[in-house]
Amino acid sequence: MDTNIKNSKILVVDDEVEILNLLKMVLLKEGFEKIYTAGNGKTAINLYEDINPDLAILDVMLPDMEGYDICKTIRKTSNIPILFLSAKGEELDRIMGLAIGADDYITKPFSPKEVALRVKIQLTKNMMINNSKPKEYEKITEYPFEIDEEKMEVKKNGEQVDLKPKEYKMFLYMIKHKNQIISKERFCDEVWGEDFIGFDNTIMVHIRKLREKLEENPSNPEYILNVKGLGYKLQIKDK
């Protein structure tokens, strides 16, 4: 295992002590050294603020709040990988978890070794993204939109738009490929780094969210267009 990954701080949140102990034991056995655990949401948020973890594993159902709420709190300040653990295996639950900013969704009962593998994958991917960030960031202007890559800020007509990390990545990819048709498969490969299988609805959810935040009339979009049977495109007209 990469030594940089081995030194990662991992926050594990679950109200079942047996699961916390099991995951901690497996992660320690896999070479991770800094494992922090919490049995409820309040403790988890306090720990997050104290230790600034590199990855979080969150149970969805907790005694004082849902893991979704912890995810939303983390996403206000950080793009660290977040994995959900849940007894809810319905597609809608998975989509909801991914839509609010999670990177992976694991259904209980689970294989501890599989969780450890997914942790390694997410940390490796995150490290590669951070290491490959250009030293000089772009400022992109495509009227009426502006993107400041260094600050990860999107503006429309000079007004800042609050996008979640995955929404930002999708829109950044679209604006860099303006007026081009982008298939759902291409979104998965280039933006999500995942296989297309199972992500069809997830892509549609994120497109809908982008339209709600960037279009005057989301039900009749001017910019983020659906190209039937092919995918989506960001239509920018030359002024």
Sequence and secondary structure as in RCSB ss.txt:
>XXXX:A:sequence
MDTNIKNSKILVVDDEVEILNLLKMVLLKEGFEKIYTAGNGKTAINLYEDINPDLAILDVMLPDMEGYDICKTIR
KTSNIPILFLSAKGEELDRIMGLAIGADDYITKPFSPKEVALRVKIQLTKNMMINNSKPKEYEKITEYPFEIDEE
KMEVKKNGEQVDLKPKEYKMFLYMIKHKNQIISKERFCDEVWGEDFIGFDNTIMVHIRKLREKLEENPSNPEYIL
NVKGLGYKLQIKDK
>XXXX:A:secstr
  HHHHT EEEEE S HHHHHHHHHHHHHTT  EEEEESSHHHHHHHHHHH  SEEEEESB SSSBHHHHHHHHH
TT    EEEEES   HHHHHHHHHTT SEEEESS  HHHHHHHHHHHHHHHHHHHHTS SS  EEEETTEEEETT
TTEEEETTEEE   HHHHHHHHHHHHTTTS B HHHHIIIII S STT HHHHHHHHHHHHHHH SSTTS SSEE
EETTTEEEE     
